Amino acid sequence: MADETRNTIVIMGLGRSWVVPKAVADFELELEDGSRLVVRGEDLLGRPEMRLKGKR
């Protein structure tokens, strides 16, 4: 992931970048131990800094 806005995530790879809308996408991440984690884009909606403040 290269950048994030309120409604999109920018993913870089293979010499280019993709702007992906969060509301309609699920993101699958591979962790260091080889396990996979799926994050619903709907759960990421909103500005990144505001999500952190809201979890307290």
KOLDREN-791627 format. One line per field, with one value per atom (N, C-alpha, C, O): residue number from 1; chain; atom name; x, y negated, z negated. Coordinates in nm, 3 decimals, decimal comma, padded with zeros to 5 digits. Example, Ala and Ser with C-alpha at 12.3 -4.5 7.8 and 13.67 -1.06 7.14 Angstrom:
REM KOLDREN-791627
n <- c(1:1:1:1:2:2:2:2) .
chain <- c(A:A:A:A:A:A:A:A) .
atom <- c(N:CA:C:O:N:CA:C:O) .
c1 <- c(01,319:01,230:01,320:01,424:01,285:01,367:01,290:01,341) .
c2 <- c(00,569:00,450:00,330:00,332:00,225:00,106:-00,003:-00,114) .
c3 <- c(-00,780:-00,780:-00,780:-00,846:-00,708:-00,714:-00,787:-00,804) .
***
This chain:
REM KOLDREN-791627
n <- c(1:1:1:1:2:2:2:2:3:3:3:3:4:4:4:4:5:5:5:5:6:6:6:6:7:7:7:7:8:8:8:8:9:9:9:9:10:10:10:10:11:11:11:11:12:12:12:12:13:13:13:13:14:14:14:14:15:15:15:15:16:16:16:16:17:17:17:17:18:18:18:18:19:19:19:19:20:20:20:20:21:21:21:21:22:22:22:22:23:23:23:23:24:24:24:24:25:25:25:25:26:26:26:26:27:27:27:27:28:28:28:28:29:29:29:29:30:30:30:30:31:31:31:31:32:32:32:32:33:33:33:33:34:34:34:34:35:35:35:35:36:36:36:36:37:37:37:37:38:38:38:38:39:39:39:39:40:40:40:40:41:41:41:41:42:42:42:42:43:43:43:43:44:44:44:44:45:45:45:45:46:46:46:46:47:47:47:47:48:48:48:48:49:49:49:49:50:50:50:50:51:51:51:51:52:52:52:52:53:53:53:53:54:54:54:54:55:55:55:55:56:56:56:56) .
chain <- c(A:A:A:A:A:A:A:A:A:A:A:A:A:A:A:A:A:A:A:A:A:A:A:A:A:A:A:A:A:A:A:A:A:A:A:A:A:A:A:A:A:A:A:A:A:A:A:A:A:A:A:A:A:A:A:A:A:A:A:A:A:A:A:A:A:A:A:A:A:A:A:A:A:A:A:A:A:A:A:A:A:A:A:A:A:A:A:A:A:A:A:A:A:A:A:A:A:A:A:A:A:A:A:A:A:A:A:A:A:A:A:A:A:A:A:A:A:A:A:A:A:A:A:A:A:A:A:A:A:A:A:A:A:A:A:A:A:A:A:A:A:A:A:A:A:A:A:A:A:A:A:A:A:A:A:A:A:A:A:A:A:A:A:A:A:A:A:A:A:A:A:A:A:A:A:A:A:A:A:A:A:A:A:A:A:A:A:A:A:A:A:A:A:A:A:A:A:A:A:A:A:A:A:A:A:A:A:A:A:A:A:A:A:A:A:A:A:A:A:A:A:A:A:A) .
atom <- c(N:CA:C:O:N:CA:C:O:N:CA:C:O:N:CA:C:O:N:CA:C:O:N:CA:C:O:N:CA:C:O:N:CA:C:O:N:CA:C:O:N:CA:C:O:N:CA:C:O:N:CA:C:O:N:CA:C:O:N:CA:C:O:N:CA:C:O:N:CA:C:O:N:CA:C:O:N:CA:C:O:N:CA:C:O:N:CA:C:O:N:CA:C:O:N:CA:C:O:N:CA:C:O:N:CA:C:O:N:CA:C:O:N:CA:C:O:N:CA:C:O:N:CA:C:O:N:CA:C:O:N:CA:C:O:N:CA:C:O:N:CA:C:O:N:CA:C:O:N:CA:C:O:N:CA:C:O:N:CA:C:O:N:CA:C:O:N:CA:C:O:N:CA:C:O:N:CA:C:O:N:CA:C:O:N:CA:C:O:N:CA:C:O:N:CA:C:O:N:CA:C:O:N:CA:C:O:N:CA:C:O:N:CA:C:O:N:CA:C:O:N:CA:C:O:N:CA:C:O:N:CA:C:O:N:CA:C:O:N:CA:C:O:N:CA:C:O:N:CA:C:O) .
c1 <- c(00,084:00,000:00,089:00,180:00,062:00,145:00,081:00,151:-00,052:-00,120:-00,263:-00,314:-00,328:-00,466:-00,538:-00,485:-00,658:-00,745:-00,870:-00,877:-00,965:-01,087:-01,159:-01,215:-01,159:-01,237:-01,158:-01,215:-01,026:-00,945:-00,815:-00,769:-00,759:-00,624:-00,545:-00,596:-00,422:-00,335:-00,237:-00,164:-00,237:-00,150:-00,048:-00,084:00,080:00,185:00,243:00,258:00,276:00,338:00,352:00,277:00,447:00,470:00,491:00,451:00,553:00,587:00,473:00,485:00,361:00,249:00,171:00,206:00,068:-00,014:-00,161:-00,201:-00,241:-00,385:-00,453:-00,413:-00,555:-00,638:-00,763:-00,841:-00,781:-00,889:-00,988:-00,949:-01,116:-01,216:-01,237:-01,256:-01,233:-01,245:-01,383:-01,395:-01,487:-01,625:-01,662:-01,752:-01,596:-01,635:-01,527:-01,538:-01,425:-01,313:-01,287:-01,311:-01,237:-01,181:-01,032:-00,991:-00,952:-00,806:-00,752:-00,779:-00,675:-00,613:-00,465:-00,394:-00,420:-00,280:-00,212:-00,270:-00,090:-00,012:00,083:00,163:00,075:00,158:00,292:00,311:00,385:00,521:00,524:00,611:00,430:00,430:00,361:00,346:00,319:00,257:00,105:00,040:00,048:-00,097:-00,155:-00,086:-00,282:-00,348:-00,459:-00,526:-00,475:-00,574:-00,658:-00,604:-00,790:-00,880:-00,942:-00,999:-00,932:-00,988:-01,094:-01,066:-01,213:-01,320:-01,293:-01,265:-01,301:-01,279:-01,377:-01,342:-01,499:-01,599:-01,550:-01,584:-01,471:-01,418:-01,308:-01,271:-01,256:-01,148:-01,195:-01,115:-01,326:-01,375:-01,349:-01,357:-01,320:-01,291:-01,143:-01,061:-01,111:-00,972:-00,892:-00,940:-00,771:-00,691:-00,671:-00,682:-00,642:-00,617:-00,742:-00,731:-00,860:-00,984:-01,019:-01,078:-00,983:-01,008:-00,931:-00,983:-00,809:-00,728:-00,788:-00,789:-00,836:-00,895:-01,024:-01,055:-01,100:-01,229:-01,222:-01,324:-01,107:-01,095:-01,067:-01,056:-01,055:-01,021:-01,137:-01,125) .
c2 <- c(00,116:00,000:-00,123:-00,135:-00,214:-00,333:-00,457:-00,545:-00,464:-00,583:-00,546:-00,443:-00,630:-00,606:-00,739:-00,833:-00,745:-00,860:-00,812:-00,696:-00,899:-00,863:-00,747:-00,661:-00,744:-00,645:-00,549:-00,456:-00,568:-00,483:-00,440:-00,501:-00,335:-00,289:-00,280:-00,230:-00,329:-00,321:-00,207:-00,206:-00,111:00,007:-00,001:-00,025:00,017:00,014:00,153:00,229:00,184:00,312:00,331:00,272:00,412:00,443:00,318:00,313:00,216:00,096:00,000:-00,092:00,018:-00,074:-00,085:-00,020:-00,167:-00,180:-00,168:-00,198:-00,123:-00,107:-00,183:-00,173:-00,259:-00,327:-00,241:-00,224:-00,187:-00,093:-00,157:-00,201:-00,162:-00,215:-00,117:00,002:-00,169:-00,084:-00,020:00,095:-00,094:-00,051:00,079:00,149:00,112:00,229:00,337:00,431:00,326:00,420:00,488:00,430:00,609:00,678:00,692:00,717:00,677:00,681:00,802:00,821:00,884:01,002:00,974:00,944:00,983:00,954:01,082:01,160:01,103:01,217:01,168:01,077:01,228:01,188:01,259:01,353:01,214:01,269:01,419:01,489:01,469:01,612:01,697:01,818:01,631:01,703:01,709:01,749:01,671:01,671:01,553:01,457:01,564:01,460:01,394:01,458:01,265:01,186:01,114:01,050:01,123:01,054:00,937:00,955:00,818:00,697:00,644:00,623:00,622:00,565:00,417:00,345:00,372:00,232:00,141:00,029:00,189:00,111:00,075:-00,031:00,163:00,137:00,031:-00,020:-00,002:-00,099:-00,237:-00,330:-00,250:-00,378:-00,489:-00,466:-00,606:-00,721:-00,757:-00,679:-00,874:-00,918:-00,833:-00,805:-00,792:-00,704:-00,761:-00,687:-00,889:-00,947:-00,949:-00,943:-00,958:-00,958:-00,817:-00,802:-00,715:-00,577:-00,549:-00,485:-00,597:-00,574:-00,644:-00,587:-00,765:-00,839:-00,775:-00,782:-00,714:-00,656:-00,525:-00,481:-00,461:-00,329:-00,335:-00,231:-00,452:-00,463:-00,430:-00,435) .
c3 <- c(00,000:00,000:00,000:-00,082:00,092:00,105:00,044:-00,006:00,046:-00,005:-00,037:00,009:-00,117:-00,157:-00,171:-00,229:-00,118:-00,138:-00,211:-00,253:-00,226:-00,297:-00,229:-00,297:-00,097:-00,023:00,063:00,120:00,074:00,162:00,096:00,000:00,151:00,116:00,246:00,346:00,245:00,361:00,337:00,239:00,428:00,418:00,530:00,646:00,496:00,597:00,616:00,520:00,740:00,770:00,919:00,997:00,959:01,100:01,184:01,300:01,125:01,199:01,222:01,304:01,152:01,168:01,038:00,940:01,036:00,916:00,953:01,066:00,857:00,874:00,762:00,646:00,797:00,698:00,680:00,773:00,560:00,532:00,435:00,327:00,471:00,378:00,261:00,283:00,140:00,021:00,009:-00,032:00,045:00,020:00,091:00,046:00,200:00,279:00,284:00,364:00,201:00,210:00,075:-00,031:00,081:-00,034:-00,007:00,106:-00,111:-00,095:-00,169:-00,288:-00,098:-00,157:-00,175:-00,079:-00,299:-00,333:-00,379:-00,455:-00,334:-00,381:-00,488:-00,464:-00,607:-00,720:-00,715:-00,638:-00,798:-00,798:-00,825:-00,772:-00,906:-00,938:-00,830:-00,846:-00,721:-00,610:-00,618:-00,521:-00,730:-00,742:-00,664:-00,633:-00,633:-00,554:-00,637:-00,717:-00,615:-00,685:-00,581:-00,491:-00,593:-00,502:-00,577:-00,685:-00,518:-00,577:-00,481:-00,362:-00,531:-00,448:-00,428:-00,523:-00,305:-00,275:-00,346:-00,382:-00,367:-00,440:-00,580:-00,632:-00,640:-00,775:-00,775:-00,880:-00,657:-00,646:-00,601:-00,591:-00,572:-00,523:-00,624:-00,745:-00,575:-00,660:-00,653:-00,604:-00,703:-00,703:-00,801:-00,910:-00,765:-00,850:-00,991:-01,089:-01,001:-01,133:-01,220:-01,343:-01,161:-01,238:-01,287:-01,394:-01,211:-01,256:-01,384:-01,475:-01,393:-01,512:-01,634:-01,743:-01,617:-01,728:-01,775:-01,894:-01,685:-01,720:-01,795:-01,848:-01,802:-01,864:-02,014:-02,079:-02,069:-02,213:-02,301:-02,424) .
***
